[in-house]
Amino acid sequence: MELLEIAKANAAKALGTANFDLPASLRTAAKETSQRAAVLSSGAKMETEARKLNHQEVVEEDKRLKLPANWEAKKARLEWELQEEEKKKECAARGEDYEKVKLLEISAEDAERWERRKKRKNPDLGFSDYAAAQLRQYHRLTKQIKPDMESYERQREKQIEKRDKYSRRRPYNDDADIDYINERNAKFNKKAERFYGKYTAEIKQNLERGTAV
């Protein structure tokens, strides 16, 4: 309304009268101008305030960027340690065992979740029996073994070469007596011959001559 009052005062001064009322159209125009001025003034104030807030946010973001990468984790850890110290002091003042109080505050779900996480990190539950201990020892030793693939390939090639040169099947003798029905029976007869041949030689000769009693 300041513009309206100024317009009225200027008109009254120009006409040489103390009381002067502006026409309705001028009063409306002056009122709208005054409102626009108020809006512009309010907008300028809001813009200045927004500029200040933006500057503060930029400064805070710059501070955060200059902090170490794990600052948030360290901060959370420090806050947790401070809370733990406060709880310990409170328990000590009341004459209570902090560890027991802490266990009472842990829910069954949290305890089960903590046990699962502990088992994932360290699945070895310690000694249960000798078989389990032996198995753990086996896994520990095998993890330390580093295979030498070049040496393995050399040994493998030697075995293949040796297998090609050597045959487990004995050469067949056409003049030998046939006293077996298959290869397994022939092996058994050879073993029996080694142990009892001197006792059965005469019996076999008598059977061949037909003079056996």
ABEGO torsion letter per residue (X at the ends): XAAAAAAAAAAAAAAGBABBBBBAAAAAAAAAAAAAAAAAAAAAAAAAAAAAAAAAAAAAAAAAAABBAAAAAAAAAAAAAAAAAAAAAAAAAAGBBAAAAAAAABBAAAAAAAAAAAAAABABAEBABAAAAAAAAAAAAAAABBBBAAAAAAAAAAAAAAAAABBABBBBBAABBBABABAAAAAAAAAAAAAAAAAAAAAAAAAAAGABX
